[in-house]
Amino acid sequence: MESLALGDYEPVPEVKGVTDSWRRGENSLIALYRGEAVGLDAPQALEDHAYEGVRA
């Protein structure tokens, strides 16, 4: 997750949280989930999902 290049993606304010957030690109959406990893000190629980072909 830390190696994702998110410079071209803007935050989605409606789901911007302390640990979890989404970022949107031209036709894509990336969901970043850090809640369990941070709360349980379990870096193996970091998760990200990329959705392509998303239309606004």
C-alpha positions in Angstrom: 0.0 0.0 0.0 2.8 2.5 0.9 4.2 2.0 -2.6 1.1 3.2 -4.4 1.7 6.4 -6.4 -1.4 8.5 -5.5 -0.1 11.9 -6.7 -2.6 11.9 -9.6 -5.6 10.9 -7.4 -7.7 13.3 -5.3 -9.2 12.5 -1.9 -12.9 11.7 -1.8 -14.0 14.0 1.1 -17.1 11.9 1.9 -15.1 8.9 3.0 -11.9 10.5 4.2 -11.3 9.1 7.7 -8.4 8.9 10.2 -7.5 5.4 9.0 -9.6 4.6 5.9 -9.9 6.8 2.8 -10.7 6.7 -0.9 -8.9 8.5 -3.7 -10.3 9.1 -7.1 -8.6 9.4 -10.5 -10.0 10.1 -14.0 -11.7 6.7 -14.4 -10.7 4.9 -11.2 -11.2 4.7 -7.5 -8.8 3.4 -4.9 -10.0 2.4 -1.5 -7.4 2.3 1.3 -8.2 0.5 4.5 -5.9 0.9 7.5 -8.3 0.6 10.4 -7.4 -2.9 11.7 -3.7 -2.5 10.9 -3.5 0.6 13.0 -5.9 -0.4 15.7 -4.4 -3.8 16.3 -0.8 -3.0 15.4 -1.1 -5.5 12.5 0.6 -4.2 9.4 -0.4 -7.4 7.5 -4.0 -6.2 7.7 -3.4 -3.2 5.4 -5.7 -3.4 2.4 -6.3 -1.5 -0.8 -8.8 -2.1 -3.6 -8.5 -0.5 -7.1 -11.6 -0.1 -9.2 -11.1 0.9 -12.9 -13.6 2.0 -15.4 -15.5 4.1 -12.9 -17.6 6.9 -14.4 -18.6 10.1 -12.5 
